Amino acid sequence: MPTVATVDGIKIQFYHDEHPPSHFHAEFAEHQAVISIDTLKVVKGHLPRPQLRKVVAWAEPRKALLLGAWMTCQADTNPGKIP
């Protein structure tokens, strides 16, 4: 499970061999959420509201990079880091 970024203590991760639609995992303390790359909405799980706002603000300008990382993981390759 590659961690592509850490946003104020929130890990942004992808799993290899994931199912569509494109998404990423956000983990903060005991909270975990699956977030759609297209809509930046939580599709599963939960993050506290302040952390969710930080993740969405970070992800919005990086949608293309997140989609590229998701596709790279689909090919079973490490996507590297997203600044």
HTML snippet that shows the backbone in 3Dmol.js (N, CA, C, O; Angstrom):
<script src="https://3Dmol.org/build/3Dmol-min.js"></script>
<div id="view" style="width:600px;height:400px;position:relative"></div>
<script>
const pdb = `
ATOM      1  N   MET A   1       0.843  -1.166   0.000  1.00  0.00           N
ATOM      2  CA  MET A   1       0.000   0.000   0.000  1.00  0.00           C
ATOM      3  C   MET A   1       0.892   1.234   0.000  1.00  0.00           C
ATOM      4  O   MET A   1       1.327   1.673   1.065  1.00  0.00           O
ATOM      5  N   PRO A   2       1.173   1.797  -1.157  1.00  0.00           N
ATOM      6  CA  PRO A   2       2.030   2.984  -1.219  1.00  0.00           C
ATOM      7  C   PRO A   2       1.360   4.229  -0.632  1.00  0.00           C
ATOM      8  O   PRO A   2       0.204   4.530  -0.927  1.00  0.00           O
ATOM      9  N   THR A   3       2.109   4.932   0.195  1.00  0.00           N
ATOM     10  CA  THR A   3       1.673   6.243   0.688  1.00  0.00           C
ATOM     11  C   THR A   3       2.259   7.277  -0.262  1.00  0.00           C
ATOM     12  O   THR A   3       3.479   7.408  -0.362  1.00  0.00           O
ATOM     13  N   VAL A   4       1.397   8.013  -0.960  1.00  0.00           N
ATOM     14  CA  VAL A   4       1.877   8.979  -1.954  1.00  0.00           C
ATOM     15  C   VAL A   4       2.061  10.368  -1.360  1.00  0.00           C
ATOM     16  O   VAL A   4       2.765  11.200  -1.933  1.00  0.00           O
ATOM     17  N   ALA A   5       1.432  10.627  -0.209  1.00  0.00           N
ATOM     18  CA  ALA A   5       1.569  11.938   0.426  1.00  0.00           C
ATOM     19  C   ALA A   5       1.092  11.852   1.866  1.00  0.00           C
ATOM     20  O   ALA A   5       0.354  10.942   2.244  1.00  0.00           O
ATOM     21  N   THR A   6       1.527  12.814   2.653  1.00  0.00           N
ATOM     22  CA  THR A   6       1.003  13.004   3.997  1.00  0.00           C
ATOM     23  C   THR A   6       0.604  14.468   4.104  1.00  0.00           C
ATOM     24  O   THR A   6       1.432  15.361   3.923  1.00  0.00           O
ATOM     25  N   VAL A   7      -0.653  14.704   4.395  1.00  0.00           N
ATOM     26  CA  VAL A   7      -1.213  16.055   4.454  1.00  0.00           C
ATOM     27  C   VAL A   7      -1.607  16.331   5.902  1.00  0.00           C
ATOM     28  O   VAL A   7      -2.613  15.809   6.382  1.00  0.00           O
ATOM     29  N   ASP A   8      -0.824  17.143   6.594  1.00  0.00           N
ATOM     30  CA  ASP A   8      -1.089  17.461   8.003  1.00  0.00           C
ATOM     31  C   ASP A   8      -1.392  16.211   8.825  1.00  0.00           C
ATOM     32  O   ASP A   8      -2.356  16.183   9.591  1.00  0.00           O
ATOM     33  N   GLY A   9      -0.571  15.186   8.666  1.00  0.00           N
ATOM     34  CA  GLY A   9      -0.727  13.960   9.432  1.00  0.00           C
ATOM     35  C   GLY A   9      -1.705  12.957   8.855  1.00  0.00           C
ATOM     36  O   GLY A   9      -1.902  11.887   9.430  1.00  0.00           O
ATOM     37  N   ILE A  10      -2.323  13.284   7.725  1.00  0.00           N
ATOM     38  CA  ILE A  10      -3.283  12.395   7.069  1.00  0.00           C
ATOM     39  C   ILE A  10      -2.556  11.673   5.941  1.00  0.00           C
ATOM     40  O   ILE A  10      -2.052  12.314   5.019  1.00  0.00           O
ATOM     41  N   LYS A  11      -2.498  10.355   6.005  1.00  0.00           N
ATOM     42  CA  LYS A  11      -1.828   9.582   4.958  1.00  0.00           C
ATOM     43  C   LYS A  11      -2.756   9.429   3.759  1.00  0.00           C
ATOM     44  O   LYS A  11      -3.929   9.084   3.903  1.00  0.00           O
ATOM     45  N   ILE A  12      -2.211   9.692   2.576  1.00  0.00           N
ATOM     46  CA  ILE A  12      -2.924   9.485   1.324  1.00  0.00           C
ATOM     47  C   ILE A  12      -2.305   8.249   0.686  1.00  0.00           C
ATOM     48  O   ILE A  12      -1.113   8.228   0.380  1.00  0.00           O
ATOM     49  N   GLN A  13      -3.125   7.218   0.488  1.00  0.00           N
ATOM     50  CA  GLN A  13      -2.594   5.931   0.056  1.00  0.00           C
ATOM     51  C   GLN A  13      -3.405   5.328  -1.089  1.00  0.00           C
ATOM     52  O   GLN A  13      -4.571   5.655  -1.312  1.00  0.00           O
ATOM     53  N   PHE A  14      -2.730   4.439  -1.792  1.00  0.00           N
ATOM     54  CA  PHE A  14      -3.365   3.626  -2.829  1.00  0.00           C
ATOM     55  C   PHE A  14      -3.055   2.174  -2.535  1.00  0.00           C
ATOM     56  O   PHE A  14      -2.007   1.861  -1.970  1.00  0.00           O
ATOM     57  N   TYR A  15      -3.946   1.297  -2.910  1.00  0.00           N
ATOM     58  CA  TYR A  15      -3.696  -0.138  -2.830  1.00  0.00           C
ATOM     59  C   TYR A  15      -3.462  -0.646  -4.239  1.00  0.00           C
ATOM     60  O   TYR A  15      -4.070  -0.158  -5.192  1.00  0.00           O
ATOM     61  N   HIS A  16      -2.580  -1.626  -4.371  1.00  0.00           N
ATOM     62  CA  HIS A  16      -2.403  -2.275  -5.669  1.00  0.00           C
ATOM     63  C   HIS A  16      -3.613  -3.155  -5.929  1.00  0.00           C
ATOM     64  O   HIS A  16      -4.247  -3.647  -4.995  1.00  0.00           O
ATOM     65  N   ASP A  17      -3.926  -3.350  -7.199  1.00  0.00           N
ATOM     66  CA  ASP A  17      -5.013  -4.254  -7.582  1.00  0.00           C
ATOM     67  C   ASP A  17      -6.369  -3.768  -7.083  1.00  0.00           C
ATOM     68  O   ASP A  17      -7.196  -4.577  -6.663  1.00  0.00           O
ATOM     69  N   GLU A  18      -6.608  -2.466  -7.123  1.00  0.00           N
ATOM     70  CA  GLU A  18      -7.867  -1.888  -6.675  1.00  0.00           C
ATOM     71  C   GLU A  18      -8.937  -2.006  -7.745  1.00  0.00           C
ATOM     72  O   GLU A  18      -8.648  -2.265  -8.914  1.00  0.00           O
ATOM     73  N   HIS A  19     -10.144  -1.818  -7.332  1.00  0.00           N
ATOM     74  CA  HIS A  19     -11.306  -1.884  -8.217  1.00  0.00           C
ATOM     75  C   HIS A  19     -11.706  -0.473  -8.646  1.00  0.00           C
ATOM     76  O   HIS A  19     -11.505   0.480  -7.894  1.00  0.00           O
ATOM     77  N   PRO A  20     -12.274  -0.329  -9.856  1.00  0.00           N
ATOM     78  CA  PRO A  20     -12.822   0.969 -10.252  1.00  0.00           C
ATOM     79  C   PRO A  20     -14.050   1.284  -9.401  1.00  0.00           C
ATOM     80  O   PRO A  20     -14.628   0.369  -8.813  1.00  0.00           O
ATOM     81  N   PRO A  21     -14.455   2.508  -9.317  1.00  0.00           N
ATOM     82  CA  PRO A  21     -13.901   3.715  -9.921  1.00  0.00           C
ATOM     83  C   PRO A  21     -12.636   4.183  -9.192  1.00  0.00           C
ATOM     84  O   PRO A  21     -12.319   3.720  -8.097  1.00  0.00           O
ATOM     85  N   SER A  22     -11.941   5.096  -9.822  1.00  0.00           N
ATOM     86  CA  SER A  22     -10.678   5.584  -9.271  1.00  0.00           C
ATOM     87  C   SER A  22     -10.915   6.268  -7.918  1.00  0.00           C
ATOM     88  O   SER A  22     -11.849   7.052  -7.755  1.00  0.00           O
ATOM     89  N   HIS A  23     -10.050   5.951  -6.960  1.00  0.00           N
ATOM     90  CA  HIS A  23     -10.183   6.481  -5.614  1.00  0.00           C
ATOM     91  C   HIS A  23      -8.853   6.370  -4.879  1.00  0.00           C
ATOM     92  O   HIS A  23      -7.925   5.696  -5.327  1.00  0.00           O
ATOM     93  N   PHE A  24      -8.789   7.044  -3.751  1.00  0.00           N
ATOM     94  CA  PHE A  24      -7.634   6.906  -2.873  1.00  0.00           C
ATOM     95  C   PHE A  24      -8.128   6.720  -1.441  1.00  0.00           C
ATOM     96  O   PHE A  24      -9.296   6.957  -1.131  1.00  0.00           O
ATOM     97  N   HIS A  25      -7.224   6.296  -0.592  1.00  0.00           N
ATOM     98  CA  HIS A  25      -7.534   6.065   0.811  1.00  0.00           C
ATOM     99  C   HIS A  25      -6.880   7.162   1.636  1.00  0.00           C
ATOM    100  O   HIS A  25      -5.723   7.514   1.410  1.00  0.00           O
ATOM    101  N   ALA A  26      -7.621   7.696   2.587  1.00  0.00           N
ATOM    102  CA  ALA A  26      -7.092   8.699   3.512  1.00  0.00           C
ATOM    103  C   ALA A  26      -7.201   8.113   4.916  1.00  0.00           C
ATOM    104  O   ALA A  26      -8.252   7.612   5.314  1.00  0.00           O
ATOM    105  N   GLU A  27      -6.098   8.184   5.657  1.00  0.00           N
ATOM    106  CA  GLU A  27      -6.056   7.600   7.000  1.00  0.00           C
ATOM    107  C   GLU A  27      -5.546   8.637   7.981  1.00  0.00           C
ATOM    108  O   GLU A  27      -4.488   9.235   7.787  1.00  0.00           O
ATOM    109  N   PHE A  28      -6.317   8.839   9.038  1.00  0.00           N
ATOM    110  CA  PHE A  28      -5.943   9.782  10.088  1.00  0.00           C
ATOM    111  C   PHE A  28      -6.309   9.160  11.433  1.00  0.00           C
ATOM    112  O   PHE A  28      -7.484   8.921  11.713  1.00  0.00           O
ATOM    113  N   ALA A  29      -5.299   8.898  12.264  1.00  0.00           N
ATOM    114  CA  ALA A  29      -5.503   8.233  13.560  1.00  0.00           C
ATOM    115  C   ALA A  29      -6.303   6.962  13.323  1.00  0.00           C
ATOM    116  O   ALA A  29      -5.890   6.121  12.524  1.00  0.00           O
ATOM    117  N   GLU A  30      -7.440   6.800  13.996  1.00  0.00           N
ATOM    118  CA  GLU A  30      -8.242   5.591  13.816  1.00  0.00           C
ATOM    119  C   GLU A  30      -9.267   5.726  12.693  1.00  0.00           C
ATOM    120  O   GLU A  30     -10.055   4.806  12.474  1.00  0.00           O
ATOM    121  N   HIS A  31      -9.275   6.834  11.987  1.00  0.00           N
ATOM    122  CA  HIS A  31     -10.254   7.108  10.934  1.00  0.00           C
ATOM    123  C   HIS A  31      -9.688   6.734   9.568  1.00  0.00           C
ATOM    124  O   HIS A  31      -8.515   6.968   9.279  1.00  0.00           O
ATOM    125  N   GLN A  32     -10.540   6.151   8.742  1.00  0.00           N
ATOM    126  CA  GLN A  32     -10.159   5.803   7.378  1.00  0.00           C
ATOM    127  C   GLN A  32     -11.319   6.139   6.447  1.00  0.00           C
ATOM    128  O   GLN A  32     -12.485   5.946   6.793  1.00  0.00           O
ATOM    129  N   ALA A  33     -10.986   6.640   5.270  1.00  0.00           N
ATOM    130  CA  ALA A  33     -12.013   6.955   4.277  1.00  0.00           C
ATOM    131  C   ALA A  33     -11.494   6.615   2.891  1.00  0.00           C
ATOM    132  O   ALA A  33     -10.302   6.739   2.606  1.00  0.00           O
ATOM    133  N   VAL A  34     -12.402   6.190   2.045  1.00  0.00           N
ATOM    134  CA  VAL A  34     -12.129   5.994   0.622  1.00  0.00           C
ATOM    135  C   VAL A  34     -12.761   7.184  -0.079  1.00  0.00           C
ATOM    136  O   VAL A  34     -13.946   7.466   0.102  1.00  0.00           O
ATOM    137  N   ILE A  35     -11.959   7.887  -0.888  1.00  0.00           N
ATOM    138  CA  ILE A  35     -12.411   9.127  -1.519  1.00  0.00           C
ATOM    139  C   ILE A  35     -12.306   9.003  -3.034  1.00  0.00           C
ATOM    140  O   ILE A  35     -11.257   8.637  -3.564  1.00  0.00           O
ATOM    141  N   SER A  36     -13.391   9.307  -3.720  1.00  0.00           N
ATOM    142  CA  SER A  36     -13.429   9.278  -5.181  1.00  0.00           C
ATOM    143  C   SER A  36     -12.520  10.373  -5.732  1.00  0.00           C
ATOM    144  O   SER A  36     -12.558  11.508  -5.258  1.00  0.00           O
ATOM    145  N   ILE A  37     -11.718  10.043  -6.713  1.00  0.00           N
ATOM    146  CA  ILE A  37     -10.855  11.047  -7.329  1.00  0.00           C
ATOM    147  C   ILE A  37     -11.685  12.011  -8.170  1.00  0.00           C
ATOM    148  O   ILE A  37     -11.399  13.208  -8.195  1.00  0.00           O
ATOM    149  N   ASP A  38     -12.704  11.510  -8.854  1.00  0.00           N
ATOM    150  CA  ASP A  38     -13.528  12.371  -9.716  1.00  0.00           C
ATOM    151  C   ASP A  38     -14.297  13.422  -8.929  1.00  0.00           C
ATOM    152  O   ASP A  38     -14.304  14.597  -9.296  1.00  0.00           O
ATOM    153  N   THR A  39     -14.948  12.996  -7.841  1.00  0.00           N
ATOM    154  CA  THR A  39     -15.843  13.898  -7.115  1.00  0.00           C
ATOM    155  C   THR A  39     -15.261  14.440  -5.820  1.00  0.00           C
ATOM    156  O   THR A  39     -15.760  15.423  -5.272  1.00  0.00           O
ATOM    157  N   LEU A  40     -14.198  13.795  -5.328  1.00  0.00           N
ATOM    158  CA  LEU A  40     -13.597  14.107  -4.028  1.00  0.00           C
ATOM    159  C   LEU A  40     -14.609  13.981  -2.892  1.00  0.00           C
ATOM    160  O   LEU A  40     -14.544  14.708  -1.901  1.00  0.00           O
ATOM    161  N   LYS A  41     -15.533  13.054  -3.052  1.00  0.00           N
ATOM    162  CA  LYS A  41     -16.505  12.730  -2.011  1.00  0.00           C
ATOM    163  C   LYS A  41     -16.105  11.410  -1.351  1.00  0.00           C
ATOM    164  O   LYS A  41     -15.517  10.538  -1.991  1.00  0.00           O
ATOM    165  N   VAL A  42     -16.428  11.275  -0.077  1.00  0.00           N
ATOM    166  CA  VAL A  42     -16.182  10.031   0.643  1.00  0.00           C
ATOM    167  C   VAL A  42     -17.182   8.989   0.148  1.00  0.00           C
ATOM    168  O   VAL A  42     -18.392   9.210   0.188  1.00  0.00           O
ATOM    169  N   VAL A  43     -16.668   7.858  -0.318  1.00  0.00           N
ATOM    170  CA  VAL A  43     -17.542   6.779  -0.773  1.00  0.00           C
ATOM    171  C   VAL A  43     -17.625   5.651   0.248  1.00  0.00           C
ATOM    172  O   VAL A  43     -18.507   4.797   0.167  1.00  0.00           O
ATOM    173  N   LYS A  44     -16.704   5.651   1.208  1.00  0.00           N
ATOM    174  CA  LYS A  44     -16.725   4.642   2.257  1.00  0.00           C
ATOM    175  C   LYS A  44     -15.897   5.151   3.422  1.00  0.00           C
ATOM    176  O   LYS A  44     -14.865   5.791   3.218  1.00  0.00           O
ATOM    177  N   GLY A  45     -16.331   4.877   4.622  1.00  0.00           N
ATOM    178  CA  GLY A  45     -15.579   5.259   5.800  1.00  0.00           C
ATOM    179  C   GLY A  45     -15.892   6.673   6.258  1.00  0.00           C
ATOM    180  O   GLY A  45     -16.936   7.237   5.933  1.00  0.00           O
ATOM    181  N   HIS A  46     -14.958   7.233   7.024  1.00  0.00           N
ATOM    182  CA  HIS A  46     -15.197   8.548   7.634  1.00  0.00           C
ATOM    183  C   HIS A  46     -13.871   9.200   8.012  1.00  0.00           C
ATOM    184  O   HIS A  46     -12.932   8.538   8.456  1.00  0.00           O
ATOM    185  N   LEU A  47     -13.825  10.505   7.825  1.00  0.00           N
ATOM    186  CA  LEU A  47     -12.752  11.341   8.369  1.00  0.00           C
ATOM    187  C   LEU A  47     -13.417  12.474   9.130  1.00  0.00           C
ATOM    188  O   LEU A  47     -14.493  12.924   8.738  1.00  0.00           O
ATOM    189  N   PRO A  48     -12.802  12.948  10.214  1.00  0.00           N
ATOM    190  CA  PRO A  48     -13.347  14.137  10.864  1.00  0.00           C
ATOM    191  C   PRO A  48     -13.396  15.300   9.864  1.00  0.00           C
ATOM    192  O   PRO A  48     -12.544  15.410   8.983  1.00  0.00           O
ATOM    193  N   ARG A  49     -14.384  16.144  10.012  1.00  0.00           N
ATOM    194  CA  ARG A  49     -14.616  17.241   9.066  1.00  0.00           C
ATOM    195  C   ARG A  49     -13.379  18.108   8.796  1.00  0.00           C
ATOM    196  O   ARG A  49     -13.107  18.404   7.632  1.00  0.00           O
ATOM    197  N   PRO A  50     -12.613  18.532   9.822  1.00  0.00           N
ATOM    198  CA  PRO A  50     -11.432  19.366   9.522  1.00  0.00           C
ATOM    199  C   PRO A  50     -10.405  18.638   8.652  1.00  0.00           C
ATOM    200  O   PRO A  50      -9.808  19.241   7.759  1.00  0.00           O
ATOM    201  N   GLN A  51     -10.200  17.346   8.910  1.00  0.00           N
ATOM    202  CA  GLN A  51      -9.235  16.585   8.117  1.00  0.00           C
ATOM    203  C   GLN A  51      -9.761  16.352   6.704  1.00  0.00           C
ATOM    204  O   GLN A  51      -8.990  16.398   5.745  1.00  0.00           O
ATOM    205  N   LEU A  52     -11.049  16.105   6.562  1.00  0.00           N
ATOM    206  CA  LEU A  52     -11.624  15.930   5.227  1.00  0.00           C
ATOM    207  C   LEU A  52     -11.466  17.203   4.407  1.00  0.00           C
ATOM    208  O   LEU A  52     -11.134  17.138   3.224  1.00  0.00           O
ATOM    209  N   ARG A  53     -11.696  18.347   5.013  1.00  0.00           N
ATOM    210  CA  ARG A  53     -11.516  19.621   4.301  1.00  0.00           C
ATOM    211  C   ARG A  53     -10.072  19.781   3.825  1.00  0.00           C
ATOM    212  O   ARG A  53      -9.835  20.229   2.703  1.00  0.00           O
ATOM    213  N   LYS A  54      -9.112  19.417   4.668  1.00  0.00           N
ATOM    214  CA  LYS A  54      -7.695  19.522   4.293  1.00  0.00           C
ATOM    215  C   LYS A  54      -7.373  18.596   3.127  1.00  0.00           C
ATOM    216  O   LYS A  54      -6.665  18.985   2.198  1.00  0.00           O
ATOM    217  N   VAL A  55      -7.891  17.371   3.175  1.00  0.00           N
ATOM    218  CA  VAL A  55      -7.635  16.415   2.100  1.00  0.00           C
ATOM    219  C   VAL A  55      -8.236  16.904   0.791  1.00  0.00           C
ATOM    220  O   VAL A  55      -7.581  16.847  -0.249  1.00  0.00           O
ATOM    221  N   VAL A  56      -9.465  17.378   0.829  1.00  0.00           N
ATOM    222  CA  VAL A  56     -10.125  17.856  -0.395  1.00  0.00           C
ATOM    223  C   VAL A  56      -9.390  19.077  -0.952  1.00  0.00           C
ATOM    224  O   VAL A  56      -9.188  19.172  -2.163  1.00  0.00           O
ATOM    225  N   ALA A  57      -8.995  19.999  -0.100  1.00  0.00           N
ATOM    226  CA  ALA A  57      -8.259  21.186  -0.563  1.00  0.00           C
ATOM    227  C   ALA A  57      -6.927  20.783  -1.191  1.00  0.00           C
ATOM    228  O   ALA A  57      -6.510  21.372  -2.189  1.00  0.00           O
ATOM    229  N   TRP A  58      -6.266  19.798  -0.622  1.00  0.00           N
ATOM    230  CA  TRP A  58      -5.005  19.312  -1.177  1.00  0.00           C
ATOM    231  C   TRP A  58      -5.246  18.590  -2.500  1.00  0.00           C
ATOM    232  O   TRP A  58      -4.502  18.794  -3.459  1.00  0.00           O
ATOM    233  N   ALA A  59      -6.273  17.752  -2.560  1.00  0.00           N
ATOM    234  CA  ALA A  59      -6.509  16.893  -3.719  1.00  0.00           C
ATOM    235  C   ALA A  59      -7.053  17.631  -4.938  1.00  0.00           C
ATOM    236  O   ALA A  59      -6.757  17.248  -6.070  1.00  0.00           O
ATOM    237  N   GLU A  60      -7.831  18.666  -4.728  1.00  0.00           N
ATOM    238  CA  GLU A  60      -8.481  19.366  -5.849  1.00  0.00           C
ATOM    239  C   GLU A  60      -7.501  19.747  -6.967  1.00  0.00           C
ATOM    240  O   GLU A  60      -7.755  19.408  -8.123  1.00  0.00           O
ATOM    241  N   PRO A  61      -6.405  20.431  -6.672  1.00  0.00           N
ATOM    242  CA  PRO A  61      -5.488  20.792  -7.761  1.00  0.00           C
ATOM    243  C   PRO A  61      -4.607  19.625  -8.226  1.00  0.00           C
ATOM    244  O   PRO A  61      -3.823  19.778  -9.163  1.00  0.00           O
ATOM    245  N   ARG A  62      -4.733  18.478  -7.585  1.00  0.00           N
ATOM    246  CA  ARG A  62      -3.885  17.325  -7.911  1.00  0.00           C
ATOM    247  C   ARG A  62      -4.673  16.147  -8.487  1.00  0.00           C
ATOM    248  O   ARG A  62      -4.178  15.020  -8.505  1.00  0.00           O
ATOM    249  N   LYS A  63      -5.880  16.400  -8.949  1.00  0.00           N
ATOM    250  CA  LYS A  63      -6.719  15.312  -9.462  1.00  0.00           C
ATOM    251  C   LYS A  63      -6.023  14.513 -10.559  1.00  0.00           C
ATOM    252  O   LYS A  63      -6.083  13.284 -10.559  1.00  0.00           O
ATOM    253  N   ALA A  64      -5.373  15.187 -11.482  1.00  0.00           N
ATOM    254  CA  ALA A  64      -4.693  14.482 -12.579  1.00  0.00           C
ATOM    255  C   ALA A  64      -3.552  13.614 -12.038  1.00  0.00           C
ATOM    256  O   ALA A  64      -3.355  12.490 -12.498  1.00  0.00           O
ATOM    257  N   LEU A  65      -2.810  14.130 -11.072  1.00  0.00           N
ATOM    258  CA  LEU A  65      -1.722  13.353 -10.469  1.00  0.00           C
ATOM    259  C   LEU A  65      -2.272  12.155  -9.702  1.00  0.00           C
ATOM    260  O   LEU A  65      -1.698  11.067  -9.755  1.00  0.00           O
ATOM    261  N   LEU A  66      -3.378  12.346  -8.990  1.00  0.00           N
ATOM    262  CA  LEU A  66      -3.997  11.250  -8.250  1.00  0.00           C
ATOM    263  C   LEU A  66      -4.509  10.171  -9.200  1.00  0.00           C
ATOM    264  O   LEU A  66      -4.350   8.979  -8.936  1.00  0.00           O
ATOM    265  N   LEU A  67      -5.119  10.586 -10.298  1.00  0.00           N
ATOM    266  CA  LEU A  67      -5.608   9.613 -11.282  1.00  0.00           C
ATOM    267  C   LEU A  67      -4.430   8.846 -11.885  1.00  0.00           C
ATOM    268  O   LEU A  67      -4.508   7.631 -12.069  1.00  0.00           O
ATOM    269  N   GLY A  68      -3.351   9.547 -12.189  1.00  0.00           N
ATOM    270  CA  GLY A  68      -2.151   8.877 -12.707  1.00  0.00           C
ATOM    271  C   GLY A  68      -1.584   7.885 -11.710  1.00  0.00           C
ATOM    272  O   GLY A  68      -1.157   6.798 -12.097  1.00  0.00           O
ATOM    273  N   ALA A  69      -1.572   8.242 -10.431  1.00  0.00           N
ATOM    274  CA  ALA A  69      -1.081   7.335  -9.394  1.00  0.00           C
ATOM    275  C   ALA A  69      -1.993   6.119  -9.280  1.00  0.00           C
ATOM    276  O   ALA A  69      -1.513   4.998  -9.111  1.00  0.00           O
ATOM    277  N   TRP A  70      -3.293   6.329  -9.371  1.00  0.00           N
ATOM    278  CA  TRP A  70      -4.235   5.214  -9.307  1.00  0.00           C
ATOM    279  C   TRP A  70      -4.000   4.245 -10.464  1.00  0.00           C
ATOM    280  O   TRP A  70      -3.987   3.029 -10.270  1.00  0.00           O
ATOM    281  N   MET A  71      -3.815   4.789 -11.664  1.00  0.00           N
ATOM    282  CA  MET A  71      -3.582   3.956 -12.839  1.00  0.00           C
ATOM    283  C   MET A  71      -2.238   3.225 -12.723  1.00  0.00           C
ATOM    284  O   MET A  71      -2.125   2.070 -13.135  1.00  0.00           O
ATOM    285  N   THR A  72      -1.243   3.877 -12.178  1.00  0.00           N
ATOM    286  CA  THR A  72       0.056   3.243 -11.974  1.00  0.00           C
ATOM    287  C   THR A  72      -0.074   2.059 -11.017  1.00  0.00           C
ATOM    288  O   THR A  72       0.527   1.008 -11.241  1.00  0.00           O
ATOM    289  N   CYS A  73      -0.848   2.226  -9.964  1.00  0.00           N
ATOM    290  CA  CYS A  73      -1.066   1.113  -9.021  1.00  0.00           C
ATOM    291  C   CYS A  73      -1.823  -0.026  -9.685  1.00  0.00           C
ATOM    292  O   CYS A  73      -1.606  -1.189  -9.347  1.00  0.00           O
ATOM    293  N   GLN A  74      -2.709   0.291 -10.628  1.00  0.00           N
ATOM    294  CA  GLN A  74      -3.434  -0.745 -11.351  1.00  0.00           C
ATOM    295  C   GLN A  74      -2.455  -1.630 -12.145  1.00  0.00           C
ATOM    296  O   GLN A  74      -2.706  -2.814 -12.372  1.00  0.00           O
ATOM    297  N   ALA A  75      -1.350  -1.027 -12.550  1.00  0.00           N
ATOM    298  CA  ALA A  75      -0.316  -1.768 -13.290  1.00  0.00           C
ATOM    299  C   ALA A  75       0.689  -2.426 -12.340  1.00  0.00           C
ATOM    300  O   ALA A  75       1.730  -2.927 -12.765  1.00  0.00           O
ATOM    301  N   ASP A  76       0.352  -2.413 -11.040  1.00  0.00           N
ATOM    302  CA  ASP A  76       1.188  -3.038 -10.000  1.00  0.00           C
ATOM    303  C   ASP A  76       2.575  -2.404  -9.924  1.00  0.00           C
ATOM    304  O   ASP A  76       3.579  -3.090  -9.730  1.00  0.00           O
ATOM    305  N   THR A  77       2.608  -1.097 -10.079  1.00  0.00           N
ATOM    306  CA  THR A  77       3.854  -0.336 -10.012  1.00  0.00           C
ATOM    307  C   THR A  77       3.709   0.732  -8.926  1.00  0.00           C
ATOM    308  O   THR A  77       2.612   1.241  -8.692  1.00  0.00           O
ATOM    309  N   ASN A  78       4.808   1.065  -8.271  1.00  0.00           N
ATOM    310  CA  ASN A  78       4.789   2.084  -7.235  1.00  0.00           C
ATOM    311  C   ASN A  78       4.606   3.457  -7.869  1.00  0.00           C
ATOM    312  O   ASN A  78       5.367   3.821  -8.766  1.00  0.00           O
ATOM    313  N   PRO A  79       3.605   4.235  -7.422  1.00  0.00           N
ATOM    314  CA  PRO A  79       3.345   5.528  -8.048  1.00  0.00           C
ATOM    315  C   PRO A  79       4.274   6.655  -7.606  1.00  0.00           C
ATOM    316  O   PRO A  79       4.237   7.737  -8.192  1.00  0.00           O
ATOM    317  N   GLY A  80       5.094   6.435  -6.603  1.00  0.00           N
ATOM    318  CA  GLY A  80       5.964   7.502  -6.105  1.00  0.00           C
ATOM    319  C   GLY A  80       5.198   8.476  -5.237  1.00  0.00           C
ATOM    320  O   GLY A  80       4.103   8.178  -4.762  1.00  0.00           O
ATOM    321  N   LYS A  81       5.779   9.629  -5.037  1.00  0.00           N
ATOM    322  CA  LYS A  81       5.181  10.646  -4.156  1.00  0.00           C
ATOM    323  C   LYS A  81       4.483  11.720  -4.988  1.00  0.00           C
ATOM    324  O   LYS A  81       4.868  12.008  -6.122  1.00  0.00           O
ATOM    325  N   ILE A  82       3.447  12.300  -4.389  1.00  0.00           N
ATOM    326  CA  ILE A  82       2.748  13.438  -4.993  1.00  0.00           C
ATOM    327  C   ILE A  82       3.007  14.632  -4.076  1.00  0.00           C
ATOM    328  O   ILE A  82       2.684  14.590  -2.889  1.00  0.00           O
ATOM    329  N   PRO A  83       3.588  15.690  -4.629  1.00  0.00           N
ATOM    330  CA  PRO A  83       3.904  16.859  -3.788  1.00  0.00           C
ATOM    331  C   PRO A  83       2.653  17.620  -3.328  1.00  0.00           C
ATOM    332  O   PRO A  83       2.765  18.619  -2.618  1.00  0.00           O
TER     333      PRO A  83
END
`;
const viewer = $3Dmol.createViewer("view");
viewer.addModel(pdb, "pdb");
viewer.setStyle({}, {cartoon: {color: "spectrum"}});
viewer.zoomTo();
viewer.render();
</script>
